[in-house]
Amino acid sequence: RAFALDTLFPSISRPDHQITHSVPVIIGCFWLVRSTAIENVGMLDEGFFIYAEDFDWCKRFRSAKWDIVYYPKTSAIHYGGASSSNEKMRFNLEMRRAMMRYYRKHKGMLAQSTIFIIALIHEVIRIAGQLARLLVSKNDREVPLYKIQRSWSSIAWLLKFEWINFK
């Protein structure tokens, strides 16, 4: 997603939501889990404040040879962003922190370094895109300035600098 490949190749990233099938991860807004599976792999890792705990749990289930299955014949309403809507900047950093923790925990130093570099490149590209948007549009300045600030804060966090307030 960092380089918009999911947009360029939608068939790769969008599975059929009409059929039951095994998946690598189910996003954590609605799960049914066997108690024997939980006894086997343990509860959610409390080291994840928010974000990536679902990736971690699914990875642990797969490692313990449990199958993760998407089942389309049920539904739930998930109000995405309800937890983070009031503090978008903070939760953007929490997402970064969670993914770095996940890669450190499960994939090792090379993968963590790779995701670090991808995140930096991703944020630099986002800043460049928003700067271009500012140059083209004279009216809407608030959104691009916010997105530049968000990306800059993410870069600062990745580089271990203090929060940088960009106005």
The 8 nearest C-alpha neighbors of each residue, nearest first, counted from 0:
[[1, 3, 2, 5, 4, 6, 12, 121],
 [2, 0, 121, 3, 117, 118, 4, 120],
 [1, 3, 0, 4, 121, 5, 117, 124],
 [4, 2, 0, 5, 6, 1, 7, 8],
 [3, 5, 7, 6, 2, 0, 8, 1],
 [4, 6, 8, 9, 3, 7, 12, 0],
 [7, 5, 4, 3, 9, 8, 0, 12],
 [6, 8, 4, 5, 9, 3, 10, 11],
 [7, 9, 5, 6, 10, 11, 4, 12],
 [10, 8, 5, 12, 11, 6, 13, 7],
 [11, 9, 13, 12, 8, 14, 5, 7],
 [12, 10, 9, 8, 13, 5, 14, 4],
 [11, 13, 9, 5, 10, 14, 8, 6],
 [14, 12, 10, 9, 11, 15, 5, 16],
 [15, 13, 16, 12, 10, 11, 17, 22],
 [14, 16, 17, 18, 13, 19, 20, 10],
 [15, 17, 18, 14, 71, 19, 69, 13],
 [16, 18, 15, 71, 19, 72, 70, 14],
 [19, 17, 16, 71, 20, 15, 70, 69],
 [18, 20, 70, 69, 71, 68, 17, 21],
 [21, 19, 69, 68, 18, 22, 70, 67],
 [22, 20, 68, 67, 69, 66, 23, 19],
 [21, 23, 24, 67, 68, 69, 20, 25],
 [22, 24, 67, 21, 57, 25, 58, 61],
 [25, 23, 22, 57, 54, 26, 67, 53],
 [26, 24, 27, 53, 22, 23, 69, 57],
 [25, 27, 53, 28, 24, 54, 29, 30],
 [26, 28, 53, 29, 25, 30, 52, 54],
 [27, 29, 26, 77, 30, 75, 25, 76],
 [30, 28, 27, 75, 31, 26, 77, 25],
 [31, 29, 32, 27, 28, 25, 26, 69],
 [30, 32, 33, 29, 34, 68, 70, 27],
 [33, 31, 30, 34, 36, 37, 35, 67],
 [32, 34, 36, 35, 37, 31, 38, 39],
 [33, 35, 37, 36, 38, 32, 39, 31],
 [36, 34, 38, 33, 37, 39, 32, 40],
 [35, 37, 39, 33, 34, 38, 40, 32],
 [38, 36, 41, 34, 39, 40, 35, 42],
 [39, 37, 35, 36, 41, 40, 34, 42],
 [38, 40, 36, 37, 41, 35, 63, 60],
 [41, 39, 37, 38, 36, 59, 60, 63],
 [42, 40, 37, 38, 39, 43, 36, 44],
 [41, 43, 37, 44, 40, 56, 38, 45],
 [42, 44, 56, 45, 52, 41, 53, 55],
 [45, 43, 46, 47, 42, 52, 56, 55],
 [46, 44, 47, 43, 48, 52, 42, 49],
 [47, 45, 44, 48, 52, 100, 43, 97],
 [46, 48, 45, 49, 52, 44, 97, 50],
 [49, 47, 46, 45, 50, 97, 93, 52],
 [48, 50, 47, 52, 51, 93, 97, 94],
 [49, 51, 52, 94, 97, 47, 48, 53],
 [52, 50, 54, 53, 97, 55, 98, 101],
 [51, 53, 55, 54, 50, 47, 56, 43],
 [52, 54, 56, 27, 51, 55, 26, 57],
 [55, 53, 51, 57, 52, 56, 24, 58],
 [56, 54, 52, 58, 53, 57, 51, 59],
 [55, 57, 59, 53, 58, 54, 52, 43],
 [56, 58, 60, 54, 59, 55, 24, 53],
 [59, 57, 55, 61, 56, 60, 54, 62],
 [58, 60, 62, 56, 57, 61, 63, 55],
 [61, 59, 57, 63, 65, 62, 58, 56],
 [60, 62, 64, 58, 65, 63, 59, 57],
 [61, 63, 59, 64, 60, 58, 65, 57],
 [62, 64, 60, 61, 65, 59, 40, 39],
 [65, 63, 61, 62, 60, 66, 59, 67],
 [66, 64, 60, 61, 63, 67, 36, 62],
 [65, 67, 68, 61, 64, 21, 60, 22],
 [68, 66, 21, 22, 65, 23, 69, 24],
 [67, 69, 21, 20, 22, 70, 66, 19],
 [68, 70, 20, 19, 21, 22, 71, 67],
 [69, 71, 19, 72, 68, 73, 20, 18],
 [72, 70, 73, 17, 19, 18, 16, 69],
 [73, 71, 70, 74, 17, 19, 18, 69],
 [74, 72, 71, 70, 75, 69, 29, 76],
 [75, 73, 76, 72, 71, 29, 70, 77],
 [74, 76, 77, 29, 73, 28, 78, 30],
 [75, 77, 78, 74, 28, 29, 79, 73],
 [78, 76, 79, 75, 28, 29, 81, 80],
 [77, 79, 81, 80, 76, 82, 28, 75],
 [80, 78, 81, 77, 82, 83, 28, 84],
 [79, 81, 83, 84, 82, 78, 87, 85],
 [80, 82, 84, 83, 79, 78, 85, 77],
 [83, 81, 80, 84, 85, 79, 86, 90],
 [82, 84, 80, 86, 87, 81, 85, 90],
 [85, 83, 80, 81, 87, 86, 82, 90],
 [84, 86, 83, 87, 82, 81, 88, 80],
 [87, 85, 83, 89, 88, 84, 90, 82],
 [88, 86, 90, 89, 83, 84, 85, 91],
 [87, 89, 91, 90, 86, 149, 92, 152],
 [90, 88, 92, 91, 86, 87, 93, 83],
 [89, 91, 93, 87, 92, 88, 83, 94],
 [90, 92, 94, 88, 89, 93, 87, 95],
 [93, 91, 95, 90, 89, 94, 153, 96],
 [94, 92, 90, 96, 95, 91, 97, 89],
 [93, 95, 97, 91, 92, 96, 50, 90],
 [96, 94, 92, 98, 93, 97, 99, 91],
 [95, 97, 93, 99, 94, 98, 92, 100],
 [98, 96, 100, 94, 99, 95, 51, 50],
 [97, 99, 101, 95, 100, 96, 51, 102],
 [98, 100, 96, 102, 101, 97, 103, 95],
 [101, 99, 97, 103, 98, 102, 104, 96],
 [102, 100, 98, 104, 99, 103, 105, 97],
 [101, 103, 106, 111, 99, 105, 104, 100],
 [102, 104, 100, 107, 101, 111, 105, 106],
 [105, 103, 101, 102, 100, 106, 107, 99],
 [106, 104, 102, 103, 101, 107, 55, 58],
 [105, 107, 102, 110, 103, 104, 111, 108],
 [108, 106, 103, 110, 109, 111, 105, 102],
 [107, 109, 111, 110, 112, 103, 106, 102],
 [110, 108, 112, 111, 107, 113, 106, 114],
 [111, 109, 113, 112, 108, 106, 107, 114],
 [110, 112, 108, 102, 114, 113, 109, 103],
 [113, 111, 115, 109, 110, 114, 108, 116],
 [112, 114, 110, 116, 115, 111, 109, 117],
 [113, 115, 117, 111, 116, 112, 118, 110],
 [114, 116, 112, 118, 113, 117, 111, 119],
 [117, 115, 119, 113, 118, 114, 120, 112],
 [118, 116, 114, 120, 119, 115, 121, 113],
 [119, 117, 121, 115, 116, 120, 114, 122],
 [120, 118, 116, 122, 121, 117, 154, 123],
 [121, 119, 123, 117, 122, 118, 124, 116],
 [122, 120, 118, 124, 119, 123, 1, 117],
 [121, 123, 125, 150, 119, 124, 120, 118],
 [124, 122, 126, 120, 125, 121, 127, 119],
 [125, 123, 127, 121, 122, 126, 128, 120],
 [126, 124, 122, 128, 123, 127, 129, 121],
 [125, 127, 123, 129, 147, 128, 124, 130],
 [128, 126, 124, 130, 125, 129, 131, 123],
 [129, 127, 125, 131, 126, 130, 124, 132],
 [128, 130, 132, 143, 126, 131, 127, 125],
 [131, 129, 133, 127, 132, 128, 126, 134],
 [132, 130, 134, 128, 129, 133, 127, 135],
 [131, 133, 129, 135, 130, 134, 136, 128],
 [134, 132, 130, 131, 136, 135, 129, 140],
 [135, 133, 131, 132, 136, 130, 137, 129],
 [136, 134, 132, 133, 131, 137, 130, 138],
 [137, 135, 133, 138, 134, 132, 139, 140],
 [136, 138, 139, 135, 133, 140, 134, 132],
 [139, 137, 136, 140, 133, 141, 135, 134],
 [138, 140, 141, 137, 136, 142, 143, 133],
 [139, 141, 143, 142, 144, 138, 133, 137],
 [140, 142, 144, 143, 139, 145, 146, 138],
 [141, 143, 145, 144, 140, 146, 139, 147],
 [144, 142, 146, 129, 145, 140, 141, 147],
 [145, 143, 147, 141, 142, 146, 140, 148],
 [144, 146, 148, 142, 143, 147, 141, 149],
 [147, 145, 149, 143, 148, 144, 150, 142],
 [148, 146, 144, 126, 150, 149, 145, 151],
 [147, 149, 145, 151, 165, 146, 150, 152],
 [148, 150, 146, 152, 147, 151, 88, 145],
 [151, 149, 153, 147, 122, 152, 148, 146],
 [150, 152, 148, 154, 153, 149, 147, 155],
 [153, 151, 155, 149, 150, 154, 163, 162],
 [152, 154, 150, 156, 151, 155, 92, 157],
 [155, 153, 157, 151, 156, 152, 158, 119],
 [156, 154, 160, 152, 158, 153, 157, 159],
 [157, 155, 159, 153, 158, 154, 160, 152],
 [158, 156, 154, 159, 155, 153, 115, 119],
 [157, 159, 155, 156, 160, 154, 153, 119],
 [160, 158, 156, 157, 155, 161, 154, 162],
 [161, 159, 155, 158, 156, 162, 157, 163],
 [160, 162, 163, 155, 159, 156, 152, 158],
 [161, 163, 152, 164, 155, 160, 156, 153],
 [164, 162, 152, 165, 161, 155, 151, 160],
 [163, 165, 162, 166, 148, 152, 151, 149],
 [166, 164, 148, 163, 151, 147, 144, 152],
 [165, 164, 144, 148, 145, 147, 163, 141]]
